[in-house]
Amino acid sequence: MLDARLFETFMNYQKAIQQNKSGSDQMSMRKIGQSSENIFNQMLQLQLGQQMPLNEQAINSSSSDLKSLFLNQPVSYTPEYESIQNQIKSNQTNSDFDELIEGAANKYGIDADLIRSVIEVESSFNPNAISHAGAQGLMQLMPGTAQALGVQDAFDPRENIEGGTRYLRDMLNQYNGNTELALAAYNAGPGNVARYNGVPPFEETRQYINRILG
């Protein structure tokens, strides 16, 4: 599983390269390019399943030139970030999660195919997925929800599927087994289901339900 710091640092490097293409400090630019390439190679090798330790020196570069570029610069999840995230997919296949899905399905009394459909729509079976809103992992748990469910690492497939299935079970219980309302709450939040006394009139939510239930 990728360390989020790798993605963040890589994208900061890429942003610095774009912002300083016309700069005169070619030495700094070479350092940035080399560091960016090193970190990208780490991400790729980690995703291919090779055992390679994180290069802390590259992540926490001691170069004052690099630090001056990134000091107090907030991380933003740009389209470029998402493009790289989507291109560097986990080498795990859907079937790799079958045992975890079946276990959670049996534990919480939910159809395993429903869990698979939620994962497919939420993350396309990418355990490293991060949404614009910050939802994480296979079943796209928001950090606050994950914490409430006792999930310590939302990018760990076992924890994510366990937590996401438990939350889906909670929603099914809350709406007396009504799958449409449970999915609406999973996507848009129980507050919106209560507000509209049913499935919220959000196109995203309606499409979400249709994609899962067919």
N, C-alpha and C positions, 0 to 999 in steps of 0.2 A: 504494500500500500504506500502511496506517495505521501511524503511529509508535505503539508501545505506550505511550509516555508520555502520549499524548492520552487513551487509554482509562483509564489509571491515574489521571490527574489528574481527569478527568471524574467517575469513580466516587468519588474522595475528596471532591470537591465535593458530590456527591449524598449521600454519607454524612454529611457535615457539616450539610447542610440538614436531613436527617432527625433528627439528634441535637440540633439547635439550633432546632427549630420553635417551642419555647416560650420561647426566650431573649429577653432584653430588648434586645440589641444589634442593632437593626433595620438600622443602617447596614452592619454586617459582613455581615448576611444578604443585603442587596441586592447587595453586592460579590460574594459567593459565587454568587448566582443569575445575575448577569450573566456572570461568568467561565465558569460551567458552560454557559450558553447559547452563549457564543462558541465554546467548545471543541467542543460538540456540533455546531454549524454547520460548524466546520472538518472534523470527522470525516465529516459527511454530504457535504460538497462534495468532499472527497478521494475518498470512495467512489464518487461519481458521475463521477469522472474529471476533475474540473476542476483546473486547475493553481493551487494556492493554497499559498503558503509557510506553514510552521508558525509560529505566533505564540509565539515564545519568551517574550515578556513575559507572555503569559497563562499559559503553562506554569510559568514560574519567577516567579510573582507576587511583586512587591516589597512587597505589603501585609503589614505586620506582623500585622494581624488574621488574615489567612488563614494566614500561616506558623505562628502560634501554635496554630491548630487542627490543622495537619497535621504538626507537628514530631514526629519519631520514630513516626509512625503507619504501621505496615506495610500494604502493599497486599494486599488479600485479594480473590480472584476469586469474588465473591458471585453468587447467582442473578441479581441485578439486572445485574451486569456481563455475565453470559452472555446475558441477554435482549437487552441493547443490542447485544452482539457479533453475535448471530444476526439481529437486525432490520436492522442496517446491513451487508448482504451486499455482496460485491464485485459490480460490474456486469458482470463477465466471465461468459460462458456456458460450459457444458461443452465446446462445440466449440472454444473459444478455446485449449484445452490440447491439442487433438488432435495438433498437430505435435510438441509436446514429448513427449507420450506415445509417439507412433510412433517418434520418435528414440531414446528410452530403450529401448523394446521391441526395436528392431533392434540397438542396441548391446549389450544384455545377454541377448538371446535369450529374451525372455519375451513371451507373448501380450499384445498391447496391450489386449485386452478384460479380461484379468486385472488389469492395472494400473488400468484405468478402474474396475473393480469395487471394488478396494481403496480408491481415492480416494473413490468414492461412499460407501462404508461408513464410512471414516475421517473424512471432513470434509464430505461433501455438496458437493464441489467448491468449498469456501470456502477460499481461500488464506490467510485471516487467522485460521483456526480455532485455538483453544487449548483443550486438554482440562483437566479437573480436575487431572490429574497433571503438566501442563505440556508435553504433546506439542504440536508446532506445525506449522501449514501443511497443505497438501493431503494429504500422506501421513502426517501426524502423527508427526514425528520428535521423539524426546526430545532435549534439548540435548546430552547426552553422546554419543548415537548420531550426531547431526548433526555434531558436532565430529570424531568418529572417521572419518566419511565425507568429511570435508573440506568440509562445507556451511557456508558463512559466514553466509548469511541464509536461515533455514528458511522465511521468509515469501515468498521469491522463488520463483515457480512453477517456473522452470527448474531452479534448484538443488535444490528440494525433490523434484521428480519424479526428477531424476538420482540424488539420494542415496537416496530411498526405493526406487527400482527396483534400484539396486545392492545395497541391503541385502536386498531380497527375493530377488535372484539368489544372494546369499551363503547365505541360508536354504535355498533350493532345492538348492544344491550340498551343503550340510551334511547334508541329509536325502535325498540321492540322487534328487532330482526329485520327491519326495513332496509334492504341493501342500498337502494337509491339514496335514502337520506343519510345512511352511514357514510357512503362515498362522498356525498355532497359536503358533509361535515369534515371528512378527511381532507378534502380539497380546499374548501372555502372557510372552514371553521364552524363549530357548533353555534357560535353567536349569530352568524348569517342565516343559518337554518332556522333559528328561533325568530330572528327578525322578520323573515319572509314567510314564516309558518310553513316551510316546505323547502324544496330545492330552490336555491337563490336564482334569480334571473340573469346569472352571469354566463355569457357564452362559453367562457373557458370551462366553467364547472359543468355545464350541460354536455359539452363535448367530452370532457373527462369521463363522465358517467357512461356516455354512449360508447366510448372506446373500450371501457372495461367490460361493460355488460353486453356489448355488441348489439 
